[in-house]
Amino acid sequence: MKILLVNDDGFDEPGLKALEDALSGHDTITVAPYHHHSGASMSVNIHSSLTLREHDFKRYSVEGTPVECVKLALTELISGDPPDLLVSGINPGANVANNTWYSGTVAAATEAAFWHIPAIAISQEYASSPDFMLSSKVIQNVVEQGLFRMIKPGMLLNINVPAGDHNGYRMTTVGSFATEIPFTREGDGESYRYGPYEMQPVREQSGTDVHALLNGHISFTLLSSLRSSQTPANDLRLWCSRQS
């Protein structure tokens, strides 16, 4: 099976190496950012060129964002021979709730989903000395059992793995943080930084990706690459009809 591998932390990061090792029994091609791009979301560098470097056989880096890595891979490196699957990760830090919008890891998988390529983003809850063994076993299990074939076109699977032992798998929804990570003010009085990341409480009572991790479960969340709301907008539809 042909699998495209990507991440958002950079070409030499240990999470990506763990992913390559976990899926080494397949025909993999790695195309990852040359520099760190956490929080890049779906961004692209429309005003600068993209430098592509080949480091080893089927292992490339791009001076660009995770989304651009996927774009270059699909249109230049393996054009006409799309992968059976894209896997993005393994990210050292959970991508849950609001952070699914900011995540470059999830964005790379979303880009593949745009083109109806089965896509998985996998992240592991943050630890000071991350051990990707459990995440590696999870992605091996998902691939070997062909679970990615259950992902419908335009969808992607976002997997989040707890840092320690796990208590099984849970199918979840995306949570919504009830509070924002506080900023810290620097000494000059004008500059701000994000404070230390901590899992924030969510508005929902149960069933979210955040609840799953807090209870030691591996979270499976199906995401859509479509931005259209599934909630009926009858009032807006009526207003529009009255304007014609």
C-alpha positions, 0 to 999 in steps of 0.5 A: 500500500502506498502511504504519504507521510507528513507532519507539522513539527519538522522533517527531523522530529522524532514523532515523524521518525516513529511514524515512518518506522511504524509503517515501514512495511508499506510503500511510504513517501515522506514529505515534511516541512523543513522548519517547525510549523506547529499552529500553521493550520491551512496556511500557504506561502503565496508570496515566496517560493518553496524549496524541495530537498530530497534527503534519502530515497522517498524522503523529502523536506519542503521549506513550506507549510504542512499543507504545501507539503501535501500539495507538492507531493500530490501535484509534483512528486506523485502526480498521476499515482495518488497514495492509498492513504495519507497519515500526518503525525505523530504530533507531540501534543494533543490536537483536540477541541479548538486546536483542531482548527489551528493544527498543522497536523490536522490541516495536512490531513484535511488537504488530502481529504479535499482530494478524496484521499483517505487521511488520518491525523494522529497526535499524542498527549503532551509529555516532557519525554514523549514515548511514541510506542503506543501511538505507533501501535495505534496507527499500525492497527488502524492501517493493518485492519483497513479502518481507513477504508471506512472514511468517506470521501471528504472526511478525515480521521483525527486520532488522539492518544493519551500519554500513559496507558489507555483504557480503550477507544472512544468515538468522539465529537470535537469539543469546544474550549470554555476558556482561552489559554492565558497570555503572559506579558513580557518585560517590555510591557508591549509584547505577549506570549502564549502561556504554558499549554494546559488542557482547558475545560470544554462546554460539553458535558461528555462525549468529546475528544477532550473527555476521552483523553482525560479518561485515558481513552484513545479518541477517534473523531471524524472531521469533514473537509467541508465548511458548510454547516449541517444545521438548517438555516431556514431563517437565512434562507427565507431572508435571501429568497425575499431579496430577489 
